[in-house]
Amino acid sequence: MAGIFTRGALDKIMNNGDLTPEQRTEQVFSLYGRALDEGFVSKSDAEQAKQAAVDAAKAGFKIPDPVDPKTTKEYQDLLNERDMLRTIGGDDFATVKPKFREQVFGMLDRGEKAKPVADQLTGIKEKYEEYFVPVKEEPQPKPQFGAPTEGSMPKGDDGAEAQFLKAWGLTPKK
């Protein structure tokens, strides 16, 4: 519409002295009609263009093969992290200082024919003593439940009152 229906084209029609007013009006409407037809797309043309685009998209689209999530790198990384956290939190790593646990775990051999973790930790402890908590061998006290027992319980009525008064530090009035 911008290329056909311009001021210059309208001025040319309006300033043409050979044309009658009806002819000028007819030429303006004709010019306007051509301008509308220039960018017009019929419904059938639009439908055909749409169908061609859909067909082209379908031709280039391929459904990917299904992926087993257990074979992805992300899944394997999660499994390795889970194994590391379980191993680090276990009893074998109780002697390893907390800030060195991940580093010591990285030194472990986790293959199928690997030695047990406890055996591997003893080998690592020989090379890297500073990674482990020093072992203090102190005798552990025996657990004691309640107060120590001293004396004996009163027996029957025989001397029970005297034992009670004595236990509570009361002296009988005379």
KATA-V621972 format. One line per field, one symbol per residue. ss: DSSP state (2 for helix, 1 for strand, 0 for the rest). psi: psi as a letter, one per 30 degrees, with the letter a starting at -180 (. if undefined). A space follows every 50 residues. Layout:
ss->???
psi->???
//
This chain:
ss->00000022222222000000222222222222222222000022222222 22222222220000000022202222222222222222002222210222 22222220000000002222222222202221000000000000000000 000000000222222222000000
psi->eefeileeeeeeeegjffkleeeeeeeeeeeeeeeefegkkleeeeeeee eeeeeeeeefkkklkkkjfffleeeeeeeeeeeeeeeeflfegffkkefg eeeeeffkkglegllleeeeeeeeeeeiefflkkkkjkkklkkkjallkk allkjafjgeeeeeeeeggkkkk.
//
